Amino acid sequence: MKLFYMPGASALADHIVLEWSGQPYEAVRMDRRSIKMPEYLALNPAGVVPLLVHGDFTLSENVAILGYLADLHPQLQLAGDGSPRARAEVMRWLGFLNSDVHKAFRPIFFPERYLPDDGLAAQLAATARGHVREYLGRLDAQLEGREWLTGRRSIADAYHFVMLRWAIGTKVGLHGFENLTAFVRRMHADEGVHAALVMEEGLAPRTERAHSAPDQLMRLNERIRDNLATTLNAEVVGLVEYSEGDGAELEVRRGLVEIEVSRMDTVFSWQDENYRGQAAIPFQNFSRYVSNGAIRLDL
Ligand SMILES: N[C@@H](CCC(=O)N[C@@H](CS)C(=O)NCC(=O)O)C(=O)O
């Protein structure tokens, strides 16, 4: 079975479900150029990801792929317990995520595809941010008293996680939504989610820790004492937050980061083919993140 994906795209939901299935699969990394090449368009004329190829069956559309994966592994009950109502509950949330929430991000990512005028495009993006916040409010309310959208883990949760990552990445933010923030934390702690992120973002697997956290902190402090600490490579593997001015806490993107460390504060920079970000946090917070293992230094 092959999943065609782009890092950070909605295909991450399928990637997570494939990990949850525990069955072997191949993940084929694509980018904005390769999804428009004739070889790929022959498989998926829409020129988008996700796409699943299973033997002679080629399936596009995320909701269909997630449903198919759930049906291939009925023992996991990822589309409900087999009752029509449970299935309908999963489809209710999946439909909302795919048709409303996902679409609301498009004018934020690509406002110019809707309006060529820069000023109007910016207004459109701002309106879309409001729509996303409104939808996040509904998702947050649904998680009140629940760990999963339908009360038990399902394919809808994998899609939900991707939407929340986009909310964080676009700085729409999860501030004020405690249930969503707790959900993101739980998903990050999940082995299947971590494995999918390892593959998509190049995180090192949890088992490959070169040095223990206290050891890394000691080396870092030695470098600072000797005025050697400048630019280092690091990996964000846990929850690391920063705030912009008086703004709410935002999450530093997981994955490889370049960091500039000084005695006062630390600046993180990260980048992939679609996204570039930068965040500064006080040195004290930085060393706390190193010591609790959320940041792994290449020292
Ligand atoms: N209706 C499709 C939409 C898929 C979609 O929008 N994929 C995006 C990534 S999340 C994509 O590949 N975009 C590339 C493009 O629009 O050129 C689905 O739900 O699977």
The ligand as an SDF file (V2000), in Angstrom:
LIG
                    3D

 20 19  0  0  0  0  0  0  0  0999 V2000
  -10.6980   17.3470   -1.6960 N   0  0  0  0  0  0  0  0  0  0  0  0
   -9.3460   16.9150   -1.5130 C   0  0  0  0  0  0  0  0  0  0  0  0
   -8.4790   18.1440   -1.3090 C   0  0  0  0  0  0  0  0  0  0  0  0
   -7.0360   17.7710   -1.0990 C   0  0  0  0  0  0  0  0  0  0  0  0
   -6.1610   19.0030   -0.9830 C   0  0  0  0  0  0  0  0  0  0  0  0
   -6.6290   20.1560   -0.9760 O   0  0  0  0  0  0  0  0  0  0  0  0
   -4.8580   18.7670   -0.9010 N   0  0  0  0  0  0  0  0  0  0  0  0
   -3.8950   19.8450   -0.8120 C   0  0  0  0  0  0  0  0  0  0  0  0
   -2.9390   19.6240    0.3520 C   0  0  0  0  0  0  0  0  0  0  0  0
   -3.7580   19.6430    1.9010 S   0  0  0  0  0  0  0  0  0  0  0  0
   -3.0490   19.8410   -2.0700 C   0  0  0  0  0  0  0  0  0  0  0  0
   -2.5370   18.8190   -2.4640 O   0  0  0  0  0  0  0  0  0  0  0  0
   -2.9150   21.0130   -2.6820 N   0  0  0  0  0  0  0  0  0  0  0  0
   -2.0860   21.1830   -3.8140 C   0  0  0  0  0  0  0  0  0  0  0  0
   -2.6670   22.1830   -4.7690 C   0  0  0  0  0  0  0  0  0  0  0  0
   -3.7830   22.6620   -4.5310 O   0  0  0  0  0  0  0  0  0  0  0  0
   -1.9810   22.4600   -5.7500 O   0  0  0  0  0  0  0  0  0  0  0  0
   -9.2640   15.9740   -0.3050 C   0  0  0  0  0  0  0  0  0  0  0  0
   -9.9640   16.2220    0.6820 O   0  0  0  0  0  0  0  0  0  0  0  0
   -8.5050   14.9920   -0.3690 O   0  0  0  0  0  0  0  0  0  0  0  0
  1  2  1  0
  2  3  1  0
  2 18  1  0
  3  4  1  0
  4  5  1  0
  5  6  2  0
  5  7  1  0
  7  8  1  0
  8  9  1  0
  8 11  1  0
  9 10  1  0
 11 12  2  0
 11 13  1  0
 13 14  1  0
 14 15  1  0
 15 16  2  0
 15 17  1  0
 18 19  2  0
 18 20  1  0
M  END
$$$$
